[in-house]
Amino acid sequence: MTEAMPRDPGPLQGMRIGFAGLGLMGRPMAMHLLEAGADLCVWNRSRDVAERLLRPGMQICDTPADLGRASAIVVLMVADTHAVDQVLFGNQGLAQGLDAGDLVVDMGTTSVMATRDFAGRLSQAGVDFVDAPVSGGEIGAIDASLTIMAGGDDAVIARVRPLFDVLGQRFTHVGAVGAGQVAKAANQIIVGLNIGAVAEALALVKAAGVDPRKVRQALLGGFAGSRILEVHGQRMIDTAFQAGARISTQYKDMRQACELGELLGQPLPATRLSMSLFGQLIEQGDGDLDHSALIRVLRQADD
């Protein structure tokens, strides 16, 4: 009988970590935690996804409540605010399995007001909460180079910081619970508007009969240079729109930013216009494409 080789110790050795949500970004993030030595329990709405990921040192849970019972820290990386609500407080929800002193870390993009409500409800049971949304997309998740922006109490942030060091390269404690999601709303506004700017610029270049590859190369060295122009500009030129971050997700995030702006009385006119363009792509069935596919709105005849 062949025995499984013991795992090498890592910075998360001995930590009981749960992970809910094994999508494009969740899968590599969970694997990084496992490789860092965590005793990892996972739950995913579609169990077969978890079963394909199964490795030594990993346990699959049947429900979020089971995930809570098996873990001291639980990371959420699910689709949207409604999904977070259901995972936490739905039938067999995570809250039913958590004990006082446990910690929930929401690393998805969730409504600010809902985040504060979730944290308040969990605190009544003695459970701590951190909102720590990320930027960097699937590439950042795979490379463990995510930018992490967190909201929560200092002592709670210190407790979860070793996880962030495994998952990302840049971390900022922005403020109290909810502040991380405010920062992520700002991030998604900037990302969405930059994608739109690059898409319009490259569409104009092509319409003028100039090589967009050469123009992109020229612009990368100047003030217009950006990560969006570098990565998404290339995708637009290549019409390579396999999702790293979906249009539907970008639309959802910008809608949440607009809702927050409306609640605060802060106009966001350019964000609303950009959101409507992403919405057009969703209406025509392109919601699962990468958000760089926004250029399809501007040059339908070519794509």
C-alpha positions in Angstrom: 0.0 0.0 0.0 1.4 3.4 -1.0 1.2 6.1 1.6 0.6 9.7 0.6 3.6 11.9 0.8 3.4 14.4 3.6 3.0 18.0 2.5 5.8 20.5 2.9 5.1 22.9 5.8 4.1 26.4 4.6 3.2 29.7 6.2 -0.4 28.6 6.7 0.5 25.3 8.3 -2.0 24.3 11.0 -4.6 26.9 10.0 -8.1 25.5 9.3 -9.3 27.5 6.4 -12.6 27.1 4.5 -13.1 28.4 1.0 -16.5 28.9 -0.7 -16.7 29.7 -4.4 -14.5 27.9 -6.9 -15.0 30.0 -10.0 -12.4 31.5 -12.4 -10.5 33.2 -9.5 -11.6 31.1 -6.6 -10.0 27.9 -7.9 -6.4 29.2 -8.1 -6.8 31.1 -4.8 -7.9 28.0 -3.0 -5.0 26.1 -4.4 -2.5 28.7 -3.2 -3.9 28.4 0.3 -3.6 24.6 0.1 0.0 24.8 -1.2 0.8 27.2 1.7 0.1 24.4 4.1 -3.5 25.2 5.2 -5.9 22.4 6.2 -8.4 23.4 3.5 -12.1 22.7 3.3 -14.0 23.8 0.2 -17.6 24.2 -0.8 -19.0 25.1 -4.2 -22.6 25.3 -5.4 -21.7 22.7 -8.1 -20.0 19.9 -6.2 -18.4 18.4 -9.4 -16.1 21.5 -9.7 -14.8 20.8 -6.2 -14.3 17.1 -6.9 -12.2 17.9 -9.9 -10.0 20.1 -7.7 -9.6 17.6 -4.9 -6.0 17.1 -3.6 -4.4 15.7 -0.5 -5.0 18.0 2.4 -8.3 19.2 1.0 -11.8 18.2 2.2 -15.1 18.9 0.3 -18.1 20.0 2.4 -21.7 19.3 1.5 -23.1 22.6 2.7 -21.9 26.0 3.8 -22.9 25.1 7.4 -20.5 22.1 7.2 -17.8 24.4 5.9 -18.3 26.6 8.9 -18.1 23.7 11.3 -14.8 22.5 9.8 -13.1 25.9 9.6 -11.8 28.7 11.8 -11.5 31.2 8.9 -13.7 31.1 5.9 -13.0 32.9 2.6 -15.9 33.7 0.4 -15.3 34.2 -3.4 -18.8 34.0 -4.8 -20.6 35.8 -7.6 -22.5 38.7 -6.0 -24.2 40.2 -3.0 -27.2 37.8 -3.2 -24.8 34.8 -3.3 -23.0 36.1 -0.2 -26.3 36.5 1.6 -27.4 33.0 0.6 -24.1 31.4 1.6 -24.1 33.1 4.9 -27.7 33.0 6.0 -29.6 30.8 3.6 -30.7 27.2 4.2 -27.8 25.3 5.8 -25.9 28.6 5.6 -22.4 29.3 6.9 -23.7 31.2 9.9 -25.3 28.0 11.3 -21.9 26.3 11.5 -19.7 29.1 12.8 -18.6 29.5 16.4 -17.7 32.6 18.4 -14.2 33.6 17.5 -14.4 32.4 13.9 -13.7 34.7 11.0 -15.4 35.3 7.6 -13.4 37.0 4.9 -15.4 38.2 1.8 -13.0 38.6 -1.1 -15.6 39.1 -3.8 -17.3 42.4 -4.8 -20.3 43.0 -2.6 -22.6 45.9 -1.9 -21.2 48.2 0.8 -24.4 48.5 2.8 -25.0 44.8 2.6 -21.4 44.1 3.7 -22.0 46.2 6.8 -25.2 44.5 7.5 -23.6 41.0 7.2 -20.8 42.0 9.5 -23.3 43.3 12.1 -25.4 40.1 12.0 -22.4 37.9 12.4 -20.9 40.0 15.2 -24.0 39.2 17.3 -22.8 35.6 17.3 -19.2 36.7 18.1 -18.0 36.0 14.5 -15.6 38.5 13.0 -15.8 39.8 9.5 -13.4 41.3 7.0 -14.3 42.6 3.5 -11.2 42.2 1.3 -12.1 42.4 -2.4 -9.3 42.0 -4.9 -8.1 43.4 -8.2 -6.0 41.6 -10.7 -8.5 39.2 -12.4 -7.8 35.6 -13.2 -4.2 36.4 -14.1 -3.6 37.9 -10.6 -5.3 34.9 -8.9 -3.2 32.4 -10.8 0.0 34.3 -10.2 -0.8 35.1 -6.6 -0.3 38.7 -7.5 -3.7 40.1 -6.5 -4.1 43.6 -5.1 -6.1 43.3 -1.9 -8.1 46.2 -0.3 -9.5 45.3 3.2 -11.9 46.7 5.7 -12.1 45.5 9.3 -10.7 46.0 12.8 -6.9 46.1 13.2 -6.7 42.9 15.3 -8.9 41.0 12.9 -6.9 42.1 9.9 -3.7 41.0 11.6 -5.1 37.6 12.1 -6.0 37.1 8.4 -2.9 38.9 7.0 -1.0 35.6 6.4 -3.7 34.6 3.9 -3.4 37.8 2.1 0.4 37.5 1.9 -0.1 34.1 0.2 -2.8 35.4 -2.3 -1.5 38.8 -3.3 1.5 41.1 -3.8 -0.1 44.4 -2.6 -2.3 44.8 0.5 -3.9 47.9 1.9 -6.0 48.1 5.1 -8.4 50.8 3.9 -10.5 51.3 7.0 -13.4 49.8 8.9 -15.7 47.1 7.6 -17.1 48.2 4.3 -14.1 50.4 3.4 -12.6 47.6 1.3 -15.8 47.4 -0.8 -15.8 51.2 -1.3 -12.2 50.9 -2.6 -13.3 48.1 -4.9 -16.1 50.2 -6.3 -13.6 52.9 -7.1 -11.3 50.3 -8.7 -14.1 49.0 -10.9 -15.1 52.5 -12.0 -11.5 53.2 -13.1 -11.1 49.8 -14.7 -14.4 50.0 -16.6 -13.8 53.6 -17.8 -10.2 52.7 -18.9 -11.5 49.7 -20.9 -13.9 52.0 -22.6 -11.2 54.5 -23.4 -8.9 51.9 -24.8 -11.7 50.4 -26.8 -12.7 53.7 -28.3 -9.1 54.7 -29.1 -8.3 51.4 -30.9 -11.6 51.5 -32.8 -10.7 54.9 -34.0 -7.3 53.8 -35.0 -8.6 50.9 -37.1 -11.3 53.1 -38.7 -8.5 55.5 -39.8 -6.7 52.6 -41.5 -3.7 52.6 -39.1 -2.2 49.5 -37.6 -3.6 49.3 -34.0 -0.7 47.0 -32.9 1.8 49.8 -33.8 -0.3 52.5 -32.2 -0.7 50.4 -29.0 3.1 49.9 -28.9 3.7 53.6 -29.3 1.2 54.6 -26.6 2.6 52.1 -24.0 5.7 54.3 -23.6 3.8 57.5 -22.8 1.2 59.0 -20.5 -1.5 56.8 -22.0 0.3 53.7 -21.0 -1.6 51.5 -18.6 -2.1 47.9 -17.5 -5.5 48.0 -19.4 -3.8 49.1 -22.6 -1.1 46.5 -22.2 -3.3 43.5 -21.5 -6.8 44.3 -22.7 -5.6 46.4 -25.6 -3.8 43.3 -26.9 -6.9 41.2 -26.4 -9.0 43.7 -28.3 -6.5 43.6 -31.2 -6.4 39.9 -31.2 -10.2 39.6 -30.6 -9.3 37.1 -27.9 -12.1 37.4 -25.4 -12.0 34.2 -23.3 -13.1 35.4 -19.9 -10.5 36.5 -17.4 -13.1 38.8 -15.9 -16.6 38.5 -17.3 -18.6 41.4 -18.8 -21.5 40.4 -16.6 -19.3 40.8 -13.5 -18.0 44.2 -14.7 -21.6 45.4 -15.3 -22.6 44.1 -11.8 -19.7 45.9 -10.1 -20.4 49.2 -11.9 -24.1 49.0 -11.1 -23.2 48.6 -7.4 -20.9 51.6 -7.7 -23.8 53.6 -9.3 -26.2 52.5 -6.5 -23.7 53.6 -3.9 -23.2 56.9 -5.6 -27.0 57.4 -5.8 -27.3 56.6 -2.1 -24.6 59.2 -1.2 -25.9 61.8 -3.7 -22.7 61.6 -5.7 -23.2 61.8 -9.5 -21.3 59.2 -11.6 -22.3 60.1 -15.2 -19.4 58.5 -17.0 -19.8 55.3 -15.0 -23.4 55.1 -15.9 -22.6 55.5 -19.6 -19.9 52.8 -19.4 -22.2 50.5 -17.5 -24.9 50.9 -20.3 -22.4 49.8 -22.9 -21.5 46.7 -21.0 -25.2 46.1 -20.6 -25.6 46.2 -24.4 -23.2 43.3 -24.7 -25.1 41.3 -22.0 -28.4 41.9 -23.9 -26.9 40.4 -27.1 -25.7 37.3 -25.3 -22.0 38.3 -24.7 -22.1 38.5 -20.9 -19.7 35.6 -20.4 -16.9 37.1 -22.6 -14.0 39.0 -21.1 -14.7 42.6 -20.3 -12.2 43.7 -22.9 -14.9 42.6 -25.4 -16.5 46.0 -24.9 -14.8 47.0 -28.2 -17.4 44.8 -29.9 -20.0 47.5 -29.2 -17.9 49.9 -31.3 -17.0 47.7 -34.2 -19.6 45.0 -34.6 -18.9 44.6 -38.3 -15.4 43.3 -37.6 -16.1 40.9 -34.7 
